Structures are given as structure tokens and as C-alpha cells.
Amino acid sequence: MRIAYPVKVIRRDGLFHSTCPSLPEVSASAVNRVRLRALTQAALVDALCDRVKERHDLPRPAEGPVRELLEPPVLLAAKFAFYQTLRDRNMTNVAVANRLGTVEGTVRRLLDPRHRSGIAQVEAALAKLGKRLLIDLRVS
């Protein structure tokens, strides 16, 4: 599972505009591409956080030719992957806590995108569920 979404960028009327086919609520406009990327990433994070809060599945990235991929910060991507893993397996927080040897509150914090969990905590939780967290370093 890769938590990265294709973004379409166009230039019109002196501004750059972005949209995300996988998350229609994600869009932004800015005078330059650097600012556009920051605004679009913030909108992406907000949209994914809303999906978690509403307990909906995260959308799979749209298929097709990709010119630009956008991803949330690494810790959030790990939390989103953890969340979707639990959704895919229909696991409750209590069941996950039992599997991890911890309490439900710990699982709740690991799932909370706004809580500053350590990346090692999320990675360890994923590992106990048979998942491995990978980091992909690319030129931006």
C-alpha cells in the first residue's frame, strides 16, 4: 500500500491550480509551484484526516499516467497505512491492542493523525500485523 496520490497541475490566468482525482475535495491554487505543492499537501492531509475521523476507507490512488505524486509527511503516511490495515482486516482497537500487548488508548493514539506518535511506534505496530514500513527517497 502506497500512501501517495497523483495530482494534476495546470496553469491558467497566471496561477497554478491542482486537483487530485482520488480525492475530489483536494484542490489548491497558488502563484508558484512551490506554494502550490505546500497548499495541496495540506489539503491532502486534511482530506485523509477527515476520512479517518469519519471511519471511511482511504481511497486507492487513481490509475493512469502520473506526472506528479503527492504524499503526506512520513509519520502521517505510516499512521494512514496502519489505519487502512486495520480497516482491511476489520479489526477493532481492542483486538489490535490485544495483538500488540497494549491498551486500547495506545492504539487510539497511534491512529490519531494529530497525535505525535513516534514513527518507531507505528512501525512496530505495523510489524506485529505482518506489515513492513518502507521509506522511498526520491529527488523532488
N, C-alpha and C positions, 0 to 999 in steps of 0.2 A: 504494500500500500504506500503510495507516494502522496504526500500532502503538498501538492504543487498544482496550480491551476493555470491554464492558458489564458492569456489576456490579449485582447485585440486593442491596438492603439491606432488612432487616426489623427490627422492634423486637419483642423478646419477653423476658419476665421481667426487665425493667429494663435490658436490654443491646441494643446494636445488633449485628446479625450480617450479614456479607456473604458472597456467593458469586459465582463467575464462571462462567457457563455454558460459555464457551470453554475454560476451564482448570479442570476439576473439583477439582484439588488446591489451588486458591486459595480460602481462606476465612479469616475472622477474626471476632473478637468484641471489643467494647470498650464502655466506659460512655458514650462520646460519639462523635459523627460525625467529629470531627477526628482523634481517636486511631484510630478505625476505618479512616479513609482511609489513614493512615500505615502501619498494620499490613497492610492489604490491598495497598497498593502494594509493600511489602517482600515479601509472599508472591508477588505477580505477578512481580516481578523475579527472585526465586528460581526460580519455575517456568519462566520464559523462559530463564534461565541454564542450568537443567538440560536444557532441550530443545537448546540449543546444544551443551552438553557431550556429550550423548548423540547428537549429529548427527541430530536429528529436525527435520522442518519445524515452523515456528511455526504455531500454529493461526490460522485466519482468525477475526476477531471474529464472534460469534454475530449472527444476523439478528434482526429484530423490534424492537418498541418499546424505546427506550433511555431510561432515567431518569437513569443516571449512567454516565459513561465514565471509565475509569482508564487511565493511561498510565505507562510508566516515565519516568525522567528523560530529558531530551533526548539526551544523549550515548549512553545505552543504547538509546534508540529508534532512533537513527541506526545504531548497531552491529547491532542486530537486523535492521534493514532491509537493511543490507549483507550480513549473513549469509543472509537469506532470498533475496536477489537471486542470490547465488552458488548456493544450493540449487536455485532455479528454473531456472538455466541449466546445472546440473550441471558447474560449474567447479571445478577443483582450486585449492588455494592457489598452486601453482606456475604454473598458467595465468594466474591473476589477477595474480600478481607480474610475470609477463612483460608482461601488458597494461598494468600500472601503471608499468613500468620500475623495479622494485624487487626486493627479495629476498623469499623465502617467509616469513622470520621477521617481516618488517614486516606482511605480510597476516595472519599468525597473531595478532600483537598487535592489529591493527585488529578482528579477530573476537572477541578475548577480552573478555568483558564486564567482567572485573575489572581489566583494564589501562587506565590513564588516558590513552588516546589523546586527541589534540586533536580537537575537533569539526570543525575545518577539514580535518584529515587524512581523516576519514571522509567528509566532504562531497566532497572532491576525488576520493577513490576511487570514490564513487558516480557522480560526474560522468563519470569515464573509462569507466564502464559504461553511460552513457547515462541515468542517473537524476539527479533533482534533489531535493535535500532542502528541504522546506518546514517552516516553523515556524508553528503556528497558535496565536495568543494569544487566550485566552478568559477571561471572568470566572469565577472559581471559586466 
